[in-house]
Amino acid sequence: MRVVITGGCGFLGQRVALQLLARRDVDELVLFDNAPPALPLPKDKRLSV
């Protein structure tokens, strides 16, 4: 599954992203935002910002 989260660098977006990265069926996760990440993101090859 490929997922794009708009507003992915904000408080809620990052928490949703972390939950999705814990799932095995997510092949690619893209966080789209006009601001830098609020918290440090995990190093994961499936994640792009």
Secondary structure, DSSP 8 states (H G I E B T S, - for coil): -EEEEETTTSHHHHHHHHHHHTSTT--EEEEE-SS--SS-----TTEE-
